[in-house]
């Protein structure tokens, strides 16, 4: 289930890029797609739980999470409007580092020297990807920066919902937060929706149906069910594969190509995340093995 969810998420980047190349406007696509997916997810969640109740004291975190979802969806669609799907997929790999930094900012976690070693490698990888994607810092910068904002806003969303997940089911939180985040998205999308034409090919409509059912509806069920069974640490390991599977889909289905610097950057991103976790686990193990004084 974990791998299935990761495959669906990774393919979504390529499918979304294809949608924009075949007539969809970014905000119109994002808004209509989210509306259909949220409708399906609300029906599923109500059938499962019979309630969407959230305690009054938790609405502050819900509002923050919804705002991050709104910003994330704006950044997601425009990153793929201005950058290749393979580049965007690689830059998504920085998300775990952003999660740790946001947690540090809100004093939810303490970061070791191992983290900063991994973060340094990861951000060096991001720089190489950005340079390789545009042939330099001045070329293609817009899409790269927006893709990084996509990773940052997703990290903020992840940190915001963490306390809520201890009190409510992930299905209830997702249903409420996604619906609230959709409202401002719909409002800013009105001009594009009014201009959007819907004379698409059958393949484009098939891609749209996939983008609704796969990465927005089915993945939530697969992911949260799997995490409950195998635990978050194992889930995070599998999720680290998503950027690289996303690149593979983009290369195979969109015939994109990677600059050697992008490949080197992707290796550094993966190596930074791997090293940070390996060094951190070694430090924890050493601390546990040290006799208490």
PyMOL commands that set and color helices and strands:
alter all, ss='L'
color gray80, all
select helices_A, chain A and resi 2-21+26-49+56-82+85-105+113-134+141-165+170-195+202-230+232-239+242-253+260-289
alter helices_A, ss='H'
color red, helices_A
deselect
rebuild
show_as cartoon
